[in-house]
Amino acid sequence: MTRTKKILATFALVLGIAAAAASPALADNPMPVAPLDNPMPVAPLENPMP
């Protein structure tokens, strides 16, 4: 294998190991956004003033 192929293979291996290490942390919090029934933290887009 050439040096470039070895570097790419090592990079792919490191990415795979990092993804495997991060997957339990991602599984612990399946909802990264606020629930839909919470009040809106920003003003609504409609303007009631004429």
N, C-alpha and C positions, 0 to 999 in steps of 0.2 A: 504494500500500500504506500501511496505517496504521503508526504508530510501533510498536505492539505486534507486528504481523506482521513488521516489519523486525527487531525484537529477537529474536523467536523464530526467524526464518530465520538470523540471524547465530549464535545459540546452537547451532542444529542443524549449521551449517557447522563451527563450532569443535569440536563433539563428533565430527563425522566426521573431521576432520583429526587430532584427538587419537587416535581409534581406529586410523586408518591408520598413525600414527607408532608406536603401541604394539604393533601386530600382529607385527612382526619379533621384538621382545623376547619376546613370548608364545610364538612359534613355536620359539625357541631352547630353551625349557625345557618340554617337553610333559608332564612328570610333576611337578606342584607338591607332591605328597605323598610320603612315604617309601614305599619298596617294601614289599610285604606280608610278605616273608620276614625282615625285620629283627626283632630282639627288641622286645618291647613296652616303651616307656619308662615305663609306669604299671603299677601292681599290677593283677592280674586281678580281675574282679568277684566271683568265687566265693570263699567263705570256707571253708577246709578245717576250721576249728575248729568243734566241735559247740556 
